[in-house]
């Protein structure tokens, strides 16, 4: 039951990414892609700062003592948002999201296969490759 609820939360988060792309595309067209991205991260940072006040597991000192490569993920968020802000008006929300999904699944399969970043190793098999091929087919059909 817990796994089903977790999948539902992740599904809702995915829906939120599509809404975010729909909002960011026009905003980027009006104020510039970098400004739109800055706005989104500013609002998000303020919200997270407020949430941290009430969080029980604040470990900010420990965070900065971790290996630097672990903190490099912070670079990927703004790059991702600038890209969806830039391409969504051109490709549309659906195509953008399927293309992102294809990239996420492809990278995820490689990372799982090698157990990267401490993840449990999950070998790439025919089923996983077929799933990736189906997403590629969806991208071809929706584009």
Backbone as ProteinMPNN parsed JSONL, in Angstrom:
{"seq_chain_A": "XXXXXXXXXXXXXXXXXXXXXXXXXXXXXXXXXXXXXXXXXXXXXXXXXXXXXXXXXXXXXXXXXXXXXXXXXXXXXXXXXXXXXXXXXXXXXXXXXXXXXXXXXXXXXXXXXXXXXXXXXXXXXXXXXXXXXXXXXXXXXXX", "coords_chain_A": {"N_chain_A": [[0.816, -1.196, 0.0], [1.95, 1.225, 0.8], [3.813, 1.645, -1.236], [2.147, 2.093, -3.439], [0.857, 4.465, -2.698], [3.108, 6.11, -2.633], [3.856, 6.054, -5.338], [1.644, 7.37, -6.384], [2.017, 9.949, -5.336], [4.397, 10.622, -6.64], [3.479, 10.53, -9.259], [1.682, 12.696, -9.184], [3.549, 14.716, -8.766], [4.879, 14.623, -11.205], [2.812, 15.508, -12.838], [2.725, 18.083, -11.913], [5.142, 19.055, -12.935], [4.524, 19.295, -15.637], [2.583, 21.295, -15.529], [4.195, 23.323, -14.522], [5.963, 23.668, -16.701], [4.124, 24.602, -18.558], [3.479, 27.057, -17.42], [5.962, 28.335, -17.269], [6.888, 28.567, -19.919], [5.341, 30.648, -21.369], [5.932, 32.754, -19.561], [8.701, 32.949, -19.805], [8.853, 33.761, -22.464], [7.839, 36.314, -22.22], [9.404, 37.706, -20.291], [11.96, 36.871, -20.62], [14.056, 33.977, -20.712], [16.028, 33.382, -18.788], [15.379, 35.194, -16.751], [12.821, 34.31, -16.066], [13.44, 31.763, -15.096], [15.051, 32.489, -12.917], [13.123, 33.769, -11.35], [11.39, 31.622, -10.698], [13.123, 29.999, -9.178], [13.749, 31.753, -7.129], [11.262, 32.173, -5.856], [10.804, 29.498, -5.111], [13.026, 29.062, -3.416], [12.504, 30.859, -1.353], [10.135, 29.73, -0.362], [11.085, 27.201, 0.458], [12.931, 28.026, 2.39], [11.247, 29.067, 4.326], [9.85, 26.71, 4.953], [11.927, 25.215, 6.045], [12.232, 26.321, 8.549], [10.351, 25.036, 10.073], [11.034, 22.417, 9.813], [12.052, 19.24, 11.071], [14.375, 17.887, 10.61], [16.726, 19.48, 10.083], [19.858, 19.888, 8.786], [21.996, 21.578, 8.026], [24.696, 22.295, 8.444], [25.977, 19.803, 8.278], [25.387, 19.232, 5.672], [27.1, 20.808, 4.108], [29.479, 19.629, 4.631], [29.646, 17.389, 3.174], [30.798, 15.374, 0.365], [31.771, 17.359, -2.429], [30.801, 16.679, -4.969], [28.29, 15.685, -4.472], [26.762, 17.914, -4.041], [26.625, 19.022, -6.49], [24.349, 18.518, -7.906], [22.681, 20.652, -7.662], [23.251, 22.3, -9.749], [22.025, 21.195, -11.909], [19.236, 21.602, -11.729], [18.554, 24.424, -12.337], [19.523, 24.426, -15.001], [17.873, 22.538, -16.229], [15.378, 23.841, -15.881], [15.734, 26.225, -17.354], [15.963, 25.115, -19.88], [13.395, 23.844, -20.254], [11.844, 26.112, -20.103], [12.67, 27.486, -22.338], [12.158, 25.765, -24.55], [9.511, 24.853, -24.436], [7.498, 26.72, -25.464], [8.018, 26.388, -28.161], [8.001, 23.586, -28.772], [5.733, 22.643, -27.453], [3.834, 21.597, -24.575], [3.259, 18.835, -24.125], [4.994, 17.396, -25.942], [7.457, 18.333, -25.023], [7.471, 17.297, -22.408], [7.396, 14.512, -22.888], [9.795, 14.17, -24.236], [11.568, 14.908, -22.217], [10.953, 12.889, -20.38], [11.857, 10.661, -21.827], [14.624, 11.179, -21.854], [15.099, 11.119, -19.068], [14.371, 8.473, -18.354], [16.132, 6.998, -19.977], [18.681, 7.849, -18.974], [18.279, 7.083, -16.333], [18.117, 4.28, -16.54], [20.743, 3.64, -17.297], [22.18, 4.611, -15.063], [21.03, 3.048, -13.0], [21.798, 0.5, -13.921], [24.563, 0.463, -13.536], [24.677, 0.99, -10.868], [25.074, 3.591, -9.972], [26.064, 6.368, -7.927], [25.511, 5.143, -5.525], [23.081, 3.865, -5.764], [20.85, 1.04, -5.819], [21.86, -1.705, -7.767], [20.354, -2.415, -10.829], [20.013, -4.391, -13.355], [19.984, -3.662, -16.849], [17.54, -4.932, -18.864], [15.731, -6.751, -21.406], [13.034, -5.998, -21.095], [13.171, -3.494, -19.869], [14.556, -2.063, -21.827], [12.673, -2.263, -23.849], [10.625, -0.731, -22.736], [11.854, 1.784, -22.806], [12.088, 2.037, -25.574], [9.37, 2.163, -26.244], [8.705, 4.617, -25.126], [10.284, 6.239, -26.741], [8.927, 5.778, -29.107], [6.475, 6.952, -28.438], [7.303, 9.578, -28.268], [7.999, 10.05, -30.932], [5.438, 9.791, -32.088], [3.949, 11.817, -30.801], [5.238, 14.095, -31.464]], "CA_chain_A": [[0.0, 0.0, 0.0], [2.836, 2.385, 0.875], [4.403, 1.846, -2.555], [1.112, 2.667, -4.307], [0.723, 5.875, -2.31], [4.325, 6.798, -3.074], [3.741, 6.228, -6.791], [0.639, 8.419, -6.625], [2.66, 11.24, -5.051], [5.34, 10.867, -7.736], [2.633, 10.825, -10.418], [1.221, 14.079, -9.011], [4.709, 15.588, -8.989], [5.069, 14.668, -12.66], [1.778, 16.402, -13.371], [3.169, 19.427, -11.559], [6.181, 19.48, -13.879], [3.863, 19.739, -16.868], [1.986, 22.598, -15.242], [5.32, 24.271, -14.434], [6.407, 23.962, -18.07], [3.091, 25.438, -19.171], [3.582, 28.404, -16.86], [7.27, 28.933, -17.548], [7.05, 28.887, -21.336], [4.883, 32.016, -21.643], [6.67, 33.716, -18.737], [10.006, 33.118, -20.447], [8.667, 34.545, -23.681], [7.519, 37.693, -21.865], [10.438, 38.386, -19.505], [13.26, 36.259, -20.897], [14.146, 32.644, -20.133], [16.838, 33.413, -17.567], [14.612, 35.903, -15.722], [11.744, 33.409, -15.628], [14.067, 30.728, -14.272], [15.434, 33.128, -11.66], [11.887, 33.995, -10.587], [10.92, 30.342, -10.178], [14.018, 29.545, -8.122], [13.627, 32.685, -6.015], [10.031, 31.813, -5.146], [11.032, 28.186, -4.497], [13.977, 29.205, -2.316], [11.798, 31.501, -0.243], [9.214, 28.742, 0.187], [11.874, 26.199, 1.181], [13.492, 28.67, 3.586], [10.15, 29.102, 5.297], [9.58, 25.328, 5.371], [13.047, 24.76, 6.886], [12.013, 26.808, 9.913], [9.511, 24.065, 10.757], [11.53, 21.058, 9.572], [12.717, 18.611, 12.213], [15.665, 17.307, 10.226], [17.646, 20.47, 9.506], [21.256, 19.474, 8.958], [22.695, 22.409, 7.053], [26.151, 22.184, 8.639], [26.393, 18.507, 7.745], [25.245, 19.248, 4.216], [28.284, 21.399, 3.481], [30.657, 18.798, 4.883], [29.553, 16.241, 2.273], [31.622, 15.537, -0.842], [31.259, 18.413, -3.31], [30.058, 16.148, -6.115], [26.897, 15.492, -4.082], [26.09, 19.205, -4.129], [26.594, 19.461, -7.889], [22.988, 18.374, -8.421], [22.073, 21.979, -7.678], [23.501, 22.9, -11.058], [21.131, 20.595, -12.898], [17.89, 22.174, -11.64], [18.405, 25.609, -13.185], [19.737, 24.077, -16.415], [16.62, 21.889, -16.63], [14.29, 24.823, -15.952], [15.996, 27.104, -18.503], [15.655, 24.352, -21.092], [11.951, 23.71, -20.473], [11.304, 27.453, -20.339], [13.024, 27.878, -23.704], [11.645, 24.909, -25.626], [8.073, 24.576, -24.345], [6.688, 27.472, -26.433], [8.303, 25.898, -29.51], [7.609, 22.181, -28.933], [4.491, 22.335, -26.763], [4.044, 20.975, -23.266], [3.273, 17.372, -24.24], [6.233, 16.933, -26.578], [8.564, 18.631, -24.108], [7.45, 16.357, -21.283], [7.757, 13.167, -23.343], [11.233, 14.198, -24.504], [12.229, 14.882, -20.905], [10.763, 11.534, -19.85], [12.767, 9.773, -22.56], [15.968, 11.42, -21.31], [15.147, 10.666, -17.681], [14.362, 7.009, -18.304], [17.393, 6.529, -20.553], [19.751, 8.065, -18.0], [17.984, 6.267, -15.16], [18.492, 2.893, -16.816], [22.207, 3.54, -17.253], [22.607, 4.792, -13.676], [20.639, 1.838, -12.271], [22.581, -0.642, -14.391], [25.894, 0.511, -12.935], [24.581, 1.287, -9.443], [25.729, 4.889, -9.787], [25.726, 7.212, -6.774], [25.059, 4.321, -4.408], [21.769, 3.263, -6.023], [20.858, -0.416, -5.97], [22.049, -2.103, -9.168], [19.256, -3.081, -11.511], [20.518, -4.613, -14.702], [19.117, -3.345, -17.982], [17.13, -6.148, -19.558], [14.884, -6.51, -22.572], [11.81, -5.288, -20.701], [13.509, -2.075, -19.646], [14.859, -1.476, -23.138], [11.392, -2.152, -24.566], [9.933, 0.43, -22.172], [12.511, 2.964, -23.363], [11.703, 2.098, -26.991], [7.985, 2.624, -26.306], [8.713, 6.065, -24.861], [10.796, 6.844, -27.977], [7.809, 5.734, -30.051], [5.522, 7.98, -28.018], [7.883, 10.872, -28.66], [7.836, 10.168, -32.385], [4.024, 9.989, -32.397], [3.41, 13.074, -30.278], [5.92, 15.219, -32.126]], "C_chain_A": [[0.865, 1.266, 0.0], [3.447, 2.689, -0.497], [3.393, 2.476, -3.516], [0.92, 4.138, -3.99], [1.928, 6.694, -2.764], [4.274, 7.048, -4.578], [2.718, 7.304, -7.143], [1.215, 9.807, -6.38], [3.628, 11.597, -6.179], [4.58, 11.208, -9.02], [2.138, 12.27, -10.355], [2.364, 15.07, -9.235], [5.005, 15.715, -10.486], [4.045, 15.565, -13.325], [2.169, 17.856, -13.083], [4.251, 19.943, -12.487], [5.573, 19.954, -15.196], [3.206, 21.098, -16.682], [3.083, 23.665, -15.175], [5.82, 24.651, -15.826], [5.409, 24.864, -18.778], [3.126, 26.87, -18.676], [4.876, 29.1, -17.274], [7.454, 29.33, -19.002], [6.6, 30.305, -21.658], [5.619, 33.072, -20.815], [8.043, 34.0, -19.348], [9.932, 33.944, -21.717], [8.459, 36.027, -23.359], [8.68, 38.418, -21.175], [11.839, 37.872, -19.787], [13.391, 34.956, -20.115], [14.943, 32.633, -18.835], [16.085, 34.108, -16.438], [13.481, 35.03, -15.182], [12.302, 32.325, -14.721], [14.468, 31.296, -12.919], [14.208, 33.315, -10.762], [11.401, 32.708, -9.937], [11.801, 29.863, -9.027], [13.988, 30.481, -6.918], [12.393, 32.345, -5.176], [10.21, 30.472, -4.424], [11.979, 28.264, -3.306], [13.327, 29.856, -1.102], [10.847, 30.515, 0.438], [9.967, 27.691, 1.004], [12.505, 26.775, 2.444], [12.451, 28.723, 4.69], [9.873, 27.696, 5.834], [10.686, 24.802, 6.286], [12.896, 25.204, 8.329], [11.258, 25.756, 10.724], [9.992, 22.622, 10.591], [12.249, 20.517, 10.801], [14.125, 18.144, 11.87], [16.562, 18.304, 9.502], [19.073, 20.025, 9.814], [22.119, 20.268, 7.984], [24.207, 22.334, 7.21], [26.676, 20.894, 8.035], [26.323, 18.487, 6.219], [26.523, 19.766, 3.56], [29.571, 20.647, 3.797], [30.656, 17.542, 4.006], [30.474, 16.461, 1.071], [30.968, 16.513, -1.819], [30.451, 17.871, -4.482], [28.594, 15.928, -5.763], [26.099, 16.787, -4.2], [25.957, 19.69, -5.57], [25.223, 19.289, -8.53], [22.252, 19.699, -8.479], [22.272, 22.706, -8.987], [22.449, 22.428, -12.063], [19.729, 21.196, -12.888], [17.712, 23.405, -12.505], [18.606, 25.316, -14.673], [18.454, 23.459, -16.975], [15.524, 22.927, -16.827], [14.505, 25.795, -17.113], [15.632, 26.384, -19.802], [14.148, 24.231, -21.297], [11.302, 25.061, -20.718], [11.522, 27.865, -21.792], [12.3, 27.062, -24.768], [10.135, 24.689, -25.593], [7.233, 25.412, -25.308], [6.859, 26.96, -27.866], [7.749, 24.485, -29.733], [6.208, 21.873, -28.417], [4.787, 21.561, -25.486], [4.165, 19.454, -23.386], [4.562, 16.836, -24.823], [7.427, 17.167, -25.667], [8.617, 17.607, -22.987], [7.835, 14.945, -21.71], [9.253, 13.111, -23.653], [12.027, 14.159, -23.205], [12.125, 13.489, -20.293], [11.714, 10.555, -20.518], [14.2, 9.933, -22.033], [16.112, 10.91, -19.886], [15.219, 9.147, -17.586], [15.662, 6.45, -18.863], [18.552, 6.679, -19.577], [19.539, 7.199, -16.765], [18.366, 4.813, -15.35], [19.997, 2.692, -16.74], [22.699, 3.639, -15.809], [22.247, 3.586, -12.823], [21.519, 0.649, -12.64], [23.944, -0.699, -13.706], [25.856, 0.809, -11.43], [25.234, 2.623, -9.099], [25.203, 5.61, -8.552], [25.164, 6.406, -5.604], [23.687, 3.697, -4.593], [21.913, 1.743, -6.139], [20.997, -0.76, -7.456], [20.827, -2.851, -9.675], [19.653, -3.2, -12.974], [19.486, -4.221, -15.763], [18.82, -4.658, -18.699], [16.229, -5.77, -20.733], [13.614, -5.736, -22.25], [12.075, -3.792, -20.525], [13.841, -1.383, -20.963], [13.589, -1.311, -23.966], [10.605, -0.949, -24.048], [10.526, 1.722, -22.719], [12.142, 3.143, -24.838], [10.261, 2.585, -27.144], [7.891, 4.13, -26.038], [9.26, 6.794, -26.092], [9.698, 6.862, -29.038], [6.756, 6.763, -29.716], [6.02, 9.356, -28.414], [7.725, 11.085, -30.163], [6.378, 10.445, -32.76], [3.496, 11.348, -31.946], [4.038, 14.279, -30.935], [5.418, 15.32, -33.537]], "O_chain_A": [[0.568, 2.241, -0.691], [3.582, 3.853, -0.874], [3.77, 3.318, -4.33], [0.83, 4.967, -4.896], [1.785, 7.829, -3.22], [4.613, 8.139, -5.037], [2.91, 8.061, -8.095], [0.934, 10.738, -7.134], [3.672, 12.745, -6.621], [5.0, 12.082, -9.778], [2.17, 12.984, -11.357], [2.167, 16.133, -9.822], [5.343, 16.797, -10.967], [4.364, 16.296, -14.263], [1.964, 18.741, -13.914], [4.286, 21.133, -12.799], [6.06, 20.91, -15.798], [3.263, 21.951, -17.568], [2.925, 24.766, -15.701], [6.072, 25.825, -16.098], [5.794, 25.778, -19.507], [2.833, 27.797, -19.431], [4.886, 30.29, -17.586], [8.11, 30.331, -19.289], [7.393, 31.095, -22.169], [5.899, 34.163, -21.312], [8.486, 35.148, -19.399], [10.832, 34.731, -22.014], [8.858, 36.894, -24.137], [8.918, 39.598, -21.434], [12.809, 38.396, -19.239], [12.897, 34.845, -18.993], [14.57, 31.945, -17.885], [16.143, 33.664, -15.291], [13.219, 35.018, -13.979], [11.706, 32.002, -13.694], [14.252, 30.659, -11.888], [14.261, 33.05, -9.561], [11.039, 32.702, -8.76], [11.293, 29.378, -8.016], [14.187, 30.03, -5.79], [12.468, 32.242, -3.952], [9.815, 30.328, -3.267], [11.756, 27.599, -2.294], [13.57, 29.454, 0.035], [10.763, 30.471, 1.665], [9.546, 27.331, 2.103], [12.603, 26.085, 3.458], [12.751, 28.453, 5.853], [9.682, 27.517, 7.037], [10.413, 24.027, 7.203], [13.382, 24.532, 9.238], [11.496, 25.603, 11.922], [9.411, 21.707, 11.173], [12.965, 21.247, 11.486], [14.972, 18.023, 12.755], [17.093, 18.006, 8.432], [19.435, 19.815, 10.972], [22.883, 19.691, 7.21], [24.93, 22.311, 6.213], [27.704, 20.893, 7.358], [27.108, 17.804, 5.561], [26.973, 19.21, 2.558], [30.636, 20.994, 3.285], [31.573, 16.726, 4.093], [30.881, 17.588, 0.79], [29.751, 16.49, -2.008], [29.518, 18.526, -4.945], [27.736, 15.974, -6.645], [24.891, 16.754, -4.434], [25.253, 20.664, -5.836], [24.962, 19.857, -9.59], [21.308, 19.857, -9.254], [21.53, 23.638, -9.299], [22.041, 23.176, -12.951], [19.096, 21.29, -13.939], [16.804, 23.438, -13.336], [17.924, 25.903, -15.513], [18.007, 23.818, -18.064], [14.816, 22.896, -17.834], [13.542, 26.153, -17.792], [15.06, 26.984, -20.713], [13.66, 24.485, -22.398], [10.32, 25.155, -21.455], [10.668, 28.51, -22.401], [11.873, 27.612, -25.783], [9.54, 24.368, -26.622], [6.321, 24.865, -25.929], [5.95, 27.085, -28.686], [7.109, 24.217, -30.75], [5.565, 20.939, -28.896], [5.847, 20.954, -25.338], [5.074, 18.856, -22.811], [5.164, 15.92, -24.263], [8.304, 16.312, -25.548], [9.69, 17.105, -22.652], [8.531, 14.248, -20.971], [9.907, 12.109, -23.362], [13.037, 13.462, -23.106], [13.102, 12.972, -19.751], [12.312, 9.712, -19.849], [14.897, 8.946, -21.797], [17.139, 10.329, -19.536], [16.025, 8.599, -16.833], [16.236, 5.525, -18.287], [19.32, 5.739, -19.375], [20.491, 6.646, -16.213], [18.882, 4.178, -14.43], [20.473, 1.699, -16.189], [23.536, 2.845, -15.381], [23.056, 3.14, -12.009], [21.936, -0.116, -11.771], [24.421, -1.774, -13.342], [26.906, 0.871, -10.79], [25.871, 2.76, -8.054], [24.036, 5.471, -8.187], [24.418, 6.942, -4.784], [23.174, 3.059, -3.673], [22.97, 1.235, -6.512], [20.323, -0.168, -8.3], [20.335, -3.785, -9.042], [19.627, -2.224, -13.725], [18.284, -4.422, -15.59], [19.728, -5.393, -19.087], [16.006, -4.589, -21.001], [13.168, -4.91, -23.047], [11.301, -2.949, -20.976], [13.446, -0.238, -21.181], [13.444, -0.332, -24.698], [9.986, -0.229, -24.831], [9.792, 2.65, -23.057], [11.913, 4.262, -25.295], [9.959, 3.338, -28.071], [7.087, 4.827, -26.658], [8.753, 7.857, -26.45], [9.555, 7.835, -29.778], [6.195, 7.388, -30.616], [5.24, 10.204, -28.848], [7.362, 12.174, -30.608], [6.113, 11.248, -33.654], [2.683, 11.959, -32.639], [3.449, 15.359, -30.963], [5.852, 16.195, -34.285]]}, "name": "protein", "num_of_chains": 1, "seq": "XXXXXXXXXXXXXXXXXXXXXXXXXXXXXXXXXXXXXXXXXXXXXXXXXXXXXXXXXXXXXXXXXXXXXXXXXXXXXXXXXXXXXXXXXXXXXXXXXXXXXXXXXXXXXXXXXXXXXXXXXXXXXXXXXXXXXXXXXXXXXXX"}
